[in-house]
């Protein structure tokens, strides 16, 4: 993604947050949170059928769900849980059991909470 395009997107989103109404996507105002406190991270992915259902590929993480950088070192303060964790489904979404993602999200969210509470 071009840095200028990313900056313009963030500026537009922050404007929507300040207005308290999402004129672009009608996002519930309760969930409008401006992107205001650095550091910032961006992840670009290629849309596919699996992308429409869940995050495929996702971020590569440690067992404590710390997101790893390109050198496989944890990025301080950045975590990913549930379907955004790395390689949960590999390159495609094939899980035939409805609701299985909810269990994964609850379990990993709990584990991340335990890890952060112990820090």
N, C-alpha and C positions, 0 to 999 in steps of 0.2 A: 504494500500500500504506500502510496506517495505520502510523505510527511505532511505536505500542505493539505491533502485531502483528509488525513486523519485529524489535523488541527481544526479544519473547518467543521468536521463532524462533531468534535468535542465542543467547539464553541456553540454550534447550533443546539446541541443537547443541553449544555449549561444554560443557554438562553431560555429554552423550554422549561427547565427546572426553576429558573428565577421567576418565570411567568406563572408557574403552578398549573399549567395546562399544556399537555402534549398535543400540539396542533399537527405534528407529523404522523404519529401513530396512535393517538388517543390512549396512551399508557395511563393507567390509574395514577393520579397525582400522589397517592400515598407512597408509591414506589419510585418517584422521581428523586434521584439523589445526584447532585452535581458532581462532576469529576473535578475535584478541586485540590486534593491533597496528594502531593507527589510522594513516592515515585509512581510512575505510570508504566504500564506494560500493555502491549498489544499482541494479539495472536491472529495470524491470518490463516485461513483454511480454505480448501477448495470445496464448494458445495457439491453434494451428491445425494442420492436417495437416503443413505444412512444419516447424512447431515440433517435431513428434514425430520428424522425420527428421534435421534439422539446425537450427542457429540461422538463421532468416531475418531479414533486417533487420540485426540485430546492432548493434554499436557503430560509430560513424563514426570512422575513424582516419586518421592521416597515412600517408605512404608508409613511415614507420619504425614503424608500428603503434601509435603513441601514441594513446590514446583521447582524443577531443575532447569538450569540454563543450558546453553549449547555445549558447555564443557561438563555437563552432568553434575554441577554443583548447586546446592540449594540456593534459591533467591530469597534473601532475608525478608520475612513477613508476607510471602506470597504462597497461598495454599490453594489446592483444587480438590474437590471432593465429589463423590457421586459420579455421574456420567462424564464430568469434565476431566476426571482422572485419566492418566495416560493408558492407552491401549486396552481399555475395558472391553471393547468389542473388536479390536483390531481394525481392519480396513472396511468392515461392513457390519451392518446390524442384522443379526440372525436369531436373536433370542425369541423363541416362540411362546414365551410365558408372559401373559399380561401382568403388569405390576412388579416384575422382577427389578426394575430400576428403582422403585420406591424403597425396597429392602436394602439395596446397595447404598442408596443415598442416606437412609437412616443409620445404617451400620457405620459407614465411613464418617458421617457427620459426628456420630458419638465418639468414634476413635479420635477424630481430629480435636474435638472438645476436650477429651482426656489428655491428649498430648499438650495442648495449649495451656490447660489448667496446671499442668505439672511444670511448666517453664518458669 
